Amino acid sequence: MQAYQLEVNDNISDKILWLLSSFKNDVKIKKINLNNDTKLDEITISVKNALNEVENSKKNNIELNNAWDLVDEL
C-alpha cells in the first residue's frame, strides 16, 4: 500500500473523495486537520496545568527532582 498527502482546494477534494468512495475496499481515507491552533491551545493548557502543579508542590514543600516526582505526587 502507498500513502500520499494531497493539498487541494475544497472543490477538487470533494470530487476526489467521491471518486475514491467507489474503491472503499481498497482505499483508506484519513482526514488531516490543518488547524494547528487547536494543538497549540492543548499544549498551552497542558503547560499551564503543569506549572500550577509545580506551584502547588512548592506551597506544600514537596521537593521535586524530576518530572516523575511530580507525576508520583499526582
KAFENVEN-V497284 format. One record per backbone hydrogen bond with DSSP energy under -0.5 kcal/mol. CO is the residue of the C=O (numbers start at 1). NH is the residue of the N-H. If there is no record, write none. Layout:
# KAFENVEN-V497284
CO	NH
CO	NH
This chain:
# KAFENVEN-V497284
6	8
9	13
10	14
11	15
12	16
13	17
14	18
15	19
16	20
17	21
19	22
20	23
21	24
23	26
23	27
28	30
31	33
32	34
34	36
35	38
35	39
36	40
37	41
38	42
39	43
40	44
41	45
42	46
43	47
44	48
45	49
46	50
47	51
48	52
49	53
50	54
51	55
52	56
53	57
54	58
55	59
56	60
57	62
58	61
61	63
63	65
66	69
66	70
67	71
68	72
69	73
70	74
